[in-house]
Amino acid sequence: MNIAEIERHLESVLPTECIDRHPSDEGALRTGHPDVDGDAVPSHVVRPRDAAELQALIRLANASGLNLTVLSSRGGHRRDGARGVEPSIRIDLSGWQEIERVDRRNRVCMIQAGVTYGALLAALEPHGMTVPMPLAPREGKSVVAAVMDREPTTWPNRQWDMSDPVASTEFIFGNGEMFRTGAAGGPGTLEEQRAAGGAQKGPLGPSQADFHRVLQGAQGTMGVVTWITIRTEVKPSVQKPFLLGADSLGALIPFVYDVQRPWLGEHAFVMDRTAVSLLLSATRGGVFDSLWNGLPRYVCLQNIAGFDRFPKARVKYQRKDIRDIARRHGLAMTSSQGPVSAGDLLAAATRPCGEEDWRDGLKGRCLSVFFLTTLDRVLAYEKLMIELARKHGMDERAVGVYIQPVVQNHACHVEFMVPFDPENEGEAETVRALEREAVRGLADAGAFFSRPYGAAGEVAFAGNPLNLEVLKKVKGIFDPRRVLNRGKWNF
């Protein structure tokens, strides 16, 4: 289908002002020549104004054979979730920024696909609420994109399931059918449900099925989300963060287990000094080396907080309990470690970091290899990654480590980050080779790539071909004409 034919199709369902032709020639369109973000170049970017136009566009794709990819975040995209394997029409929902409802009584809010964390935090502030969020997301990061990708948050004891904090959702399957999940599925309209006291907070349903899980982690291959309701939290009225430093992960892991098991504390995570320096230097130019040199090898942040009722008393007793646990493990709770204060690290971790991702600030780009495991197995993965980095000529400073307990520490997210200069072809190729080897080695050792990007996508599905066949059957049900990101994961 040539450009003129595509435009005629698009103009049959969308106003002309909602259609932008991608600045590329037809040769690039045919060959899928990668653009600056590594995507197969989309021929057009379309911005439907509402769910009705979006649904009409998806139905058009089913009738005409168009291939659609979707994004809802603004700015540069570090991962390839929106990457088109084949030439496509890019659906841009970043302009859908309405926060339709904030409900303090039920601790829930309803947001459209393009709402960012900064906008959501500002809207929740007058209501005395906040929301668990990933570690320092960039300014343009869509909340829907993050939670539908199951990005871990820094508040593990507020998570009861890997799908949290998603509640009810509305989305359009690849076959063009609109669907609502959870309490929003009915009976009755949303307005009728609210009149009866409903808040669209329950994720289960219709019946006992969790249909939002079909879309979570699917990277735009099953359906397109229009809005979600998301569970919020009461904002702490008092916070007392602490840092614990150690020369090895082995000294911190038993402490994390003993604190998380009885649900003590609030925000909590572990980072090595490279990761801490990357995070804090993103907003303090030129201080990476001084931060790195002044820190212990590993740092654990543990926040203690009080809320509406007896906040100071809550902080007092939890501080005592956590200090006793730290002493049992030969650790000290301190307000700072070297040049880094606990308050500064907590503040950096729990607010947007700026237009560019903090991982990319040192050299321009950063490889992230991340997976799920259990905390007791992290030491083996750390050793493997460091050995591979040394094999490729990298030193200790080259690899950052971020460990995030999830679902009350029933599991943990592990991320290895390797900054590199994308303009240095030799350095970039070394990092690509490291990624391929690391992903294979980590998978062989038991790492679970539940959100496979880059080289991890090939390894994750190659290691479980039966699961891929099941996903193909699911794809055939909800997107039978393969109009959503055709070709991704061999769908």
N, C-alpha and C positions, 0 to 999 in steps of 0.2 A: 504494500500500500504506500503510495507516494505522499509527499507533504500536503499537496492540495486535497487529496482524498481524505486524509486524516482531519484536516481543518474543516472540511464540509461536514464530516460526521460530528465533530465536536460542536460546531455552531448549530447543529440541530437540537442540542440539549442545553447549551450554555450560552450566555450573552458573550459577545465578542470581547468585552473588557475583562472577562474572567479567563481568557486564553492568552498565554504568552508563548511565542515560538522560541524555543531554546536557541541560543546563539551558536549554532553549529551547522555544518554543511551536510548535504545528504550522504556524502561518502562516510562521514563519521557516524551518521545514523545507521547506515547499512552494516558497517563493520563492527559497531559497538566499541569504537575507539574510546579508551578511558579518558575521562575529564580529570580535573584537578583533585576530585575526591575519590577517584578510582571507580566511578560509575560507568556503566554503559550509558552513553549520552541519551537522555530523553529528548524526543523531538519537540515536545511541548510541555509547559508547566501550566496546569489548570487550577483555578481557585474557586470551586463551587461555593455559593453563598450560604447554603443551608442543606439540611439532610435530604430534602426533596431533590435538589439538583445533583447531589452526590449519588443518590439512588438511581436517578435517570442516567447518569454517566456510567455507572456500573452495569446497568441493563443494556446501555448502548454497546459497551465492550463485549457483552455476551452475544449480542446480535451481529456485531461487525468483526469480532476477532481482535480488537485492540488489546494491548498489554498495559496494565496499570501498576504503577508503584506509588507508594504513599509515604508522606512524612508530615510531622506536626511540629517539629522543633525548628527554631530559627538558627541561622549561622552555620559554621562548619560542622560536618558530621564525622566523628572520629571512627565510628564503626560502620559496617556495611549493611545495616539492617534495611536501609532504603535503597540499597544498590540494585540496579536493574541488571540481571544477567543477560537479558535480551533488550533491544531498544524498546522504549516504553513511553507512555504518557505519565508524567509525574503529577500526582495529586498533592497539592500543598494546602494543608489545613492549619498552618501556623497562625492564620488570621482569625481562627475560631477561638476567641479569647473571653467569652462570656462566662462569668461565675454565676450560675443561675440561682443558686440557693445556698445559704449558710445557716445551719441549724445547730445552735449551741446545745439545746436540750438533748438532742440525740447524737451529738458529736459527729456530724456528717455534713458534707457539702457536695453540690453537684457542679461539675465543671465541664466545659467543652474541650475538644481535643488539643487546642493550641495554647491553653493556659499554662504559663510558666510557674516555676516555684516562687520566684520573686513576687509575681502578681498574687499568687495564692496566699503566701505568708502575709502580704499587706492586707488582703481582704479578711483574713482570719484574726488579725491583730486586734481590731476593735471588739471582737467577741471573746477575747481572752483565750484563743485557741491557737494551735499550731499543727503541723503535720510532720510525721516522720519522713525524712528525705535522704537521698543518697549523699555520699560524702562530697560536699562542695560542688554541686552541679553547676554547669555554666549558665549564664544569664538566659540564654535562649532555649534551654532544655524544657521540653514539654513534660508536664506531670504525667499525662496519659501515656506518652511514649515510655517514660521510665517505669511506671508501675505495670504496664502491660508487658514490659520486658523483664519483669521481676528483678529489677535492680535492687540490691540490698540497701537497707537504710542503716543509719548509725544508732538506731534505738531498738536493740534486739528483743527486749522483754515486752515490747508493745506489739509483737508479731506472733500470731497464733497459728498461722498457716503461710506457706510460701506465696500464696496469692494476695495476702494482705499488703496494703490497706484497701484493695479494691472491694467495693460492695456491689451495687447494681450497675449494669452497663446497658447502653444501646449501641448496636452496631449493624452494619449491613454485610451480610455474607457475600462471598464472591458470586453467588448465583443471583444476586440482586434483591434478596429477601431481607427486610428489616426485622430485627429481633431484639427483644429486651430480656435481660436475665435478672435473676434474683427477685427481690420483692417488687421491682419495677415491672416484672412480667405480668402482673395482674393478680386478682381480677380488678377491672376498672381502669380508668385513665390515671395518670399521675395526679391530677387535681383531685379526683375522687378518692384516691388512696390517702392523700394528705388531709383531706377533709375528715377522713375517718381516723386520723392520727398516725398514718404510715409515713415513713421517712426514706424509703428506698435504701435501707441500710443493709438488709440481709442479702448475702451473695448467692445463697442456694435457691435454685428454681429457674424455670418452672419445674414443679415437682421436686425431686431430689437431685436433679442434674445440675452440674456446674458448667454451663455452656460457655461462660467467659474463659474457661481454661482452654477451649479450642483455639482462642485467639491469643492468649497469653503465651509469650515466647515464640509465636509463629512468625514474627518479623514481617507482618503484612501479607502473608500468603493465604490466609483463610477469610479475612474480613477486614472492614474498616470501621473503627470506633468513632462515633459521633460525640457521645458524652459518657461520663461515668459519675457515680457517686463514690466518694472516697472517705474513709473513716479518719476523723481528726482526733486530736488529743487536747486536753486542757494544757494551756501554756504554763510552764513552771513559774511560780512566783519567787522562788529562791533557788539558786543553783550554786553548787560548790564542786567544781571539777578538780581532779587530782591527776598527777602523772606518776607512773612507776617505771623506772628505768632498769634495764638488765642487759647483760652482755650476750645473752642467748635466749632464743624462744623457749627453750626448755624450762627456764626459770619463771616465765610468765604464764605458761599454759595451765598449770595446776591452779594458780590464782584465779584465772578467768573462769575455770570450771566451778570453783567454790563460791564465787560471787554470783554467777549466773544461775546456779541451781536453785537458790531460794529467792530469785528475782530481786536481788538487791541492786540498787543503783539504777541509772537510766542509760544515757548514751555511753557506749563502750566500744572500743576497737583497739587493735594493735597495729603499729606501723614501725618499719625500720627507719633509720635516720635519713636514708635517701628519700623515702616517700614523704617523711615529715618536711624535709628541706624543700622538696618539690612543691608541696602544698603551700607552705608559708612564703616561699620566695616568689610565688606567682604574683603576689601583690606587693612584694618588697624587692624590687629589682636589684640584682647583683649580690645577694646575701647567701646564695646557696652554699658556698664553701664555708663561710663562717658558721652557719647553722650546722652543717654536716660535721665540722670539726669539733663542735661543742656539745654534741649529743652522744648519749650511750647508743650502743648498736640497735637496741629495740626500746620502744616506748609504748606503754599501755595508757590510754586515756580512760579514766573512770569518772563519770559525772554522777553526782548525787543531787537530787532535787526535791523540793517541796511544792505543793500545789495549793489548792484553795483551803484545805482544812489542816490546821496545825503544821504549817510548812516547816517552821524552824525545828520543831520537835522531831519531825520526820527526818530532816537532814542530820540532826544530832545523833539519833539512834543508829541510822544507817552508816554514818561516818564511823561510829565506834565499831560496829560489826565488821565493816569492810577493813578497817585498820587492823582488827584482830586477825582476820584472814591473811592480810598482807604480812604481818609479823610471823605467822606460822610458816610462811613460805620464804622468810628471810628477805622480804621486800619492804620498801619504805614508800608511804604515800606522801608526795611532795607537791608543792604549788608550782614548781618549775623544774625543768631538767636543762642545765646549761643555759643557753640563750632563749629557751622556749618556755613560756608560761602555759599552765593548763588552761587559763582563760582564753588566751590567744588561739590555742589549738582548737578548743571547743568552738569558739566563734568562727574560725575559718572553716571548720568541718560542717557547720550547721547553717550556712548561708551560701547563696550563689557566689561563685568565685570570679565572675567577670565574663566578658564575651568569649574569651578563649578558654579551653579546658586547662586546668592547672597542671596537668601532666605534660602538656606540650610547651610550657613556658621556658624550659631550660635550653632545649635544642631545636624546637620547632615542631617536633612530632614525637610520639611516644608509643611504643608497642605495649599493649596490655594483653596478657595471657591470664584468664581467670576461669575459675571452676569451683564446684562445691566439693566439700569433703567433711570429715569430722576433725575437730581440733587436735585430737591426739595423733593424727597422721600428718600434720603439717610439717613437722621437723624433717621427715623423709623427703617431702616435695621441695622444701627449701634447699636441702643438700643437693638434690638432683639439679635444680635450676642453677645454683651457683657453680656446680661442676661444669654444666653445659656452657655457662657464660664464660668461664675461664678457658674452656676449650676453644671458644671463638675469640679469644684474645681480650676479654673484658675483665676489668678489675672489680673490687668489692663495691665501689661507688656506682657502678653501671646499672645495678639491678635494685629497684625499689620493691618493697614488700608491704602489702596491706592485707590484714586479716580481720574480717568482720563476722562476728557471731550472728547467726540468723535463727529465727524461730526459737527464741529463748535458749540459744546455744545448742539446739539439737543437731545443728550442722554449722558450717562456717563457709563463707565466701573467701577465697584466697585469690589475690591478684598480684602477679609479678609484672612490673613495669620497667621498660628499657627505653630511656630517651635516646633519640638519634636525630641527626641532621638529614632531612629528606633531600637536600641539594647535594649531599655527598653520596654518590652512587655506590662507592665501595662500602661505606658504613651502612647504607640502607640495605644493600644485598646481604651483608653480614647479619643484620637484624632479621631479615626475612628467612635466612637459613636457620638462625637460632629459633625462630618461631616454629618452623616446621619440625625441627628435631625435638624441641621442648614439648610441643603438643603431643607428639607420638610417645615420647618417654613418660610424660605425666599420665596419659591415658593408660598406658601399659601398667603403670604403677597403681591405678585405681581411681585417678581423678575423674570426676563426673562433670562433663561439659554440658550443663543444662541449658546454656545460652550460647550456642556455638557460632562464633564469628571467625572469619579468616580461615586459617589452616585448621582450626578446631572443627569447622563444619564438615570437612571431609573425613576427619578422623572419627568424629562422634557417630556419624551414620555408617561409616565403613565397619565400625566395631559392633554395630547392632543392625544388621540388614533386615531382620524381621520387623523391628520398630519402624524402619523406613517404609516397608510395605504397608504397615498399618496406617502410617501417616498419609501415604498415597491414597488409600481407600477413604480416609477422612477428607482429604482434599477433593476426591471425586464426588463426595456427598455435598460439600458446602461450596465448592468452586469447580463444578464439573467441566467448564470450558477453559479452565486455567487462565483466567483473565487477570489474576492478581500475582504479579511478579513471576511470570511464566519462566520456568527453567531453574528457579532457585532450588537448591538441594535436590536436583534431579526430579522435582515434581513434574 
